[in-house]
Structures are given as C-alpha cells and as structure tokens.
Amino acid sequence: MKETIRSSIRKKREAMHESEVLEKSRRIKTYLFSMHEFQEARTILFYVSYDNEVNTHEMIQESLRMKKHIAVPVSDAETRTIICSTLVKWDDLSAGVYNILEPRKDCIEQIAPTSIDLILLPGIAFDSEGNRIGHGKGYYDRFLQNNLHAHRFGLAFEFQLVEKIPTGKYDRRVEKIITENRIINCATSQSP
C-alpha cells in the first residue's frame, strides 16, 4: 500500500515544472513564515530540498538573514540516522549522501536534537491525521523518536495529500501540514 502511494505521488511530483515547484513553494513559505510557531522558534531544523520536493532553499536563506539558528540534517548512511548540524551560511553546503545538499565535513557543527524548536519535514505523502510516507529509509522516524518537544510540520503540495496512510509503531506524525493552499492542523483530526 505504502509503495503504491509512494510511486503514484513521485510520478506527479516528477512531472512538475521547476517554475511550478518554486511558485507553490513560495506560497508555502508565506504561510510558514506567518505562523507563530515559526516566528517564536529560535532553532529550526530545515530539510534541504531536492528532486522537486517543496523547495526550502529560499526559506533557509531568508531564515539565515532573519538571524534564526538554522540546522540541517547530515545523513549517516551506515546507521541510517540523522545528525543535526548548524548551518551558518548557504555556501557551507555541498552534495552529500544521496546527492542531497548537506554541510561539508569541515563545516559540520553538531547540535542536540533537544535544542530544536521546530522541525520541517519532507514527505512523499501525508494524510490529514499527520501520518507521512517518506522515502522508505526511516531516517526521520528514527530521528523523531529522540525529539520530545519540537513542533513537527510537514511541507507538501496539495496533490501529496492522500485519504489514509497505513502506519506502523515507529511512524511519527506531524502536527501541521502546510501546502500552497492551506495549513492543516492534524492534531484536531488525530484519533486518540
């Protein structure tokens, strides 16, 4: 079931033109930057987008100009875990594991997951209860088991929302999903 959803949504995402990705991502950025959770957050973990994900490059650069403390993930492919590293400037990024931009080895400055106030998560698909389907490697699910207090928001295009996502015991939900059209408060639709 998850693989069917993953495959279907990936095809739609791959079909998007770059200008459409950027335009919709800017609308998502406007929603995100207007939210009190973003405005009050001191330390924000952004994913660095690739492959037609909701584009975070502009969001990260603008957040750095706003003097937010920005962290980005560094993937450890051996343990399939995420290390959080401070990002001081955009130019400190280079292609890392899976060809995703992450801090160069000489720029990695690890921070504790407990110091993060807001986590922005990528996903292939989300449902209204905050369940997500990632790329299937479990990096974020493992990471979220460690983080107790940070807000968790998913960034997605409208077509990435599906009716229901099957979940397992290690899957972690997001509190809100921000699309180009709206902010979905998943806490109000989660089952007890």
PEQUIWO-V524983 format. One record per backbone hydrogen bond with DSSP energy under -0.5 kcal/mol. CO is the residue of the C=O (numbers start at 1). NH is the residue of the N-H. If there is no record, write none. Layout:
BEGIN
co = (CO & CO)
nh = (NH & NH)
END
This chain:
BEGIN
co = (1 & 2 & 3 & 4 & 5 & 6 & 7 & 8 & 9 & 10 & 11 & 13 & 17 & 17 & 18 & 19 & 20 & 21 & 22 & 23 & 24 & 25 & 26 & 27 & 28 & 29 & 30 & 31 & 31 & 32 & 35 & 36 & 37 & 42 & 43 & 43 & 44 & 44 & 45 & 46 & 47 & 50 & 56 & 57 & 58 & 59 & 60 & 61 & 62 & 63 & 64 & 68 & 69 & 70 & 71 & 72 & 74 & 75 & 76 & 76 & 81 & 83 & 83 & 84 & 85 & 86 & 87 & 89 & 90 & 92 & 94 & 96 & 97 & 100 & 102 & 104 & 104 & 105 & 109 & 112 & 113 & 117 & 118 & 119 & 119 & 121 & 125 & 126 & 127 & 130 & 131 & 132 & 133 & 133 & 138 & 139 & 140 & 141 & 142 & 143 & 143 & 146 & 151 & 151 & 152 & 152 & 153 & 154 & 154 & 157 & 158 & 160 & 168 & 175 & 175 & 176 & 177 & 177 & 178 & 182 & 183 & 184 & 184 & 185 & 186 & 186)
nh = (5 & 6 & 7 & 8 & 9 & 10 & 11 & 12 & 13 & 14 & 15 & 16 & 20 & 21 & 22 & 23 & 24 & 25 & 26 & 27 & 28 & 29 & 30 & 31 & 32 & 33 & 34 & 34 & 35 & 35 & 39 & 40 & 41 & 69 & 117 & 118 & 46 & 71 & 120 & 73 & 49 & 53 & 60 & 61 & 62 & 63 & 64 & 65 & 66 & 68 & 67 & 70 & 44 & 87 & 46 & 85 & 83 & 77 & 80 & 81 & 76 & 74 & 85 & 111 & 72 & 88 & 70 & 92 & 93 & 104 & 102 & 99 & 100 & 96 & 94 & 107 & 108 & 108 & 86 & 115 & 116 & 151 & 45 & 121 & 153 & 155 & 133 & 162 & 130 & 174 & 127 & 134 & 124 & 125 & 142 & 143 & 144 & 145 & 145 & 146 & 147 & 148 & 119 & 153 & 175 & 176 & 121 & 156 & 178 & 160 & 161 & 126 & 171 & 186 & 187 & 154 & 179 & 184 & 156 & 179 & 185 & 177 & 186 & 188 & 189 & 190)
END
